[in-house]
Amino acid sequence: MCVFNDDYYLSDLTALETLSYSIIRNEVSNFTITMESPFDPLSKIDITLDSLSVPNIYVDIKEAPSINISLNLRGKVLNELTEANYSNSDALIKLNDSVKKYLSNQILSYLNKTAREFKCDLNGFNKYAKKNFYTNQDFEKYNWPEKYVNANFNLDINSNIISSLLIENS
């Protein structure tokens, strides 16, 4: 995906940055990630995820806006890892936490890059910010483009990862 600010080309996004954009915009119904296994750092694990609801986005207006994003995801492990016992709830909790951490790092990196480096509100958070103002004139006085570059991003990911191996092994 190419990034423009007004009519000026800024850069291209990586595949993971484009995925982050699409997740926040609710433009992707499901996706697969490959990440380091939380059970063996030398192994990779494939997980398919889908959104259970539209992302919940709220912008709190302060000197620097606070942008709060909640995602509700469900996922399924696609490959078998011999070092993990997915029928053990502790293993699934560890896997869930690892997926949340991985996705949080990717999405927050994307958000900070577009705000700080590109100085561009690609995801259109300004429309959520406008809800805090009585008039468009008040919003214009706030100077969103200038404030947005210092925005604080808070991401809450609720994920439920299951293993297809639980069904196969029962």
MOMOUR-V432118 format. One record per residue. N is the residue number from 0. RES is the residue in one letter. PHI is phi in degrees with one decimal (* if undefined). D_FIRST is the distance of its C-alpha to the first C-alpha in Angstrom with 2 decimals. Layout:
n: (N;N)
res: (RES;RES)
phi: (PHI;PHI)
d_first: (D_FIRST;D_FIRST)
This chain:
n: (0;1;2;3;4;5;6;7;8;9;10;11;12;13;14;15;16;17;18;19;20;21;22;23;24;25;26;27;28;29;30;31;32;33;34;35;36;37;38;39;40;41;42;43;44;45;46;47;48;49;50;51;52;53;54;55;56;57;58;59;60;61;62;63;64;65;66;67;68;69;70;71;72;73;74;75;76;77;78;79;80;81;82;83;84;85;86;87;88;89;90;91;92;93;94;95;96;97;98;99;100;101;102;103;104;105;106;107;108;109;110;111;112;113;114;115;116;117;118;119;120;121;122;123;124;125;126;127;128;129;130;131;132;133;134;135;136;137;138;139;140;141;142;143;144;145;146;147;148;149;150;151;152;153;154;155;156;157;158;159;160;161;162;163;164;165;166;167;168;169)
res: (M;C;V;F;N;D;D;Y;Y;L;S;D;L;T;A;L;E;T;L;S;Y;S;I;I;R;N;E;V;S;N;F;T;I;T;M;E;S;P;F;D;P;L;S;K;I;D;I;T;L;D;S;L;S;V;P;N;I;Y;V;D;I;K;E;A;P;S;I;N;I;S;L;N;L;R;G;K;V;L;N;E;L;T;E;A;N;Y;S;N;S;D;A;L;I;K;L;N;D;S;V;K;K;Y;L;S;N;Q;I;L;S;Y;L;N;K;T;A;R;E;F;K;C;D;L;N;G;F;N;K;Y;A;K;K;N;F;Y;T;N;Q;D;F;E;K;Y;N;W;P;E;K;Y;V;N;A;N;F;N;L;D;I;N;S;N;I;I;S;S;L;L;I;E;N;S)
phi: (*;-91.3;-110.6;-122.7;-120.1;58.6;-100.8;-100.8;-70.7;-106.4;-175.5;-106.5;-91.8;-72.7;-61.3;-69.0;-68.1;-64.6;-62.5;-58.8;-55.6;-66.6;-63.9;-64.6;-82.2;58.5;-106.3;-132.5;-85.5;-154.5;-157.1;-119.6;-117.4;-119.8;-138.2;-63.1;-68.2;-72.4;-100.8;-153.7;-61.1;-89.8;-110.6;-110.7;-129.4;-105.6;-134.7;-97.7;-127.1;-139.9;-85.0;-90.0;-159.5;-65.6;-54.8;-94.5;-125.0;-135.8;-112.1;-98.0;-88.1;-139.1;-55.4;-113.2;-61.6;-109.9;-105.6;-108.5;-125.6;-116.3;-118.1;-122.1;-120.1;-125.0;-139.6;-138.6;-71.2;-98.1;-118.8;-89.3;-115.4;-66.7;-82.9;-118.0;-106.4;-72.6;-78.8;-89.4;-63.2;-63.6;-67.3;-68.8;-64.0;-62.2;-65.5;-57.2;-61.9;-66.9;-64.4;-58.7;-63.9;-60.9;-65.0;-59.1;-60.2;-65.8;-69.7;-65.4;-62.2;-60.1;-62.4;-66.7;-63.6;-69.2;-76.6;-81.6;-80.9;-86.2;52.6;-138.2;-88.6;-61.8;-84.8;68.6;-65.9;-58.6;-68.2;-77.6;-67.1;-58.1;-63.6;-87.5;-120.7;-76.6;-134.0;-63.3;-63.7;-62.4;-65.1;-64.4;-64.0;-63.6;64.8;-50.6;-56.6;-73.8;-74.0;-59.3;-63.6;-107.3;-60.2;-101.0;-107.9;-120.1;-120.7;-118.6;-113.4;-101.2;-126.9;-130.3;-99.0;-121.3;-116.1;-63.7;-70.1;-62.9;-71.7;-67.4;-88.9;-90.4)
d_first: (0.00;3.80;6.61;9.82;13.21;15.41;15.11;14.24;11.21;11.02;8.64;5.59;5.36;7.57;8.12;10.56;8.76;6.28;9.78;11.44;9.62;10.53;13.96;14.82;13.97;15.97;13.56;14.34;18.01;18.32;16.72;18.32;18.37;20.45;22.20;25.42;28.43;30.35;33.49;33.01;30.66;30.91;29.55;26.20;25.94;23.66;23.30;21.88;21.26;21.23;21.45;25.00;24.31;21.96;20.93;23.65;22.54;25.20;25.14;28.38;29.13;30.80;30.73;27.38;25.75;25.71;22.83;23.95;21.81;23.60;22.16;24.52;23.58;25.66;25.23;27.12;27.81;27.23;29.18;32.66;33.39;37.05;37.24;36.25;38.51;36.29;39.43;40.09;38.66;38.33;35.96;33.74;33.84;32.84;29.97;28.85;29.01;27.00;24.17;24.22;24.24;21.39;19.08;20.37;19.70;16.05;15.39;17.66;16.15;12.69;14.69;16.88;14.32;12.62;16.21;18.13;16.13;13.79;16.46;14.07;14.60;11.16;12.97;15.82;18.56;20.65;21.73;23.24;24.81;26.45;28.57;30.51;31.82;34.53;33.39;30.40;32.57;32.86;29.09;28.74;31.51;29.63;26.91;23.82;21.43;24.00;24.72;21.20;20.62;23.53;22.65;23.86;21.80;23.90;22.56;25.00;24.17;26.86;26.52;29.02;28.67;31.22;32.14;32.95;35.64;37.56;38.19;39.02;41.39;43.31)
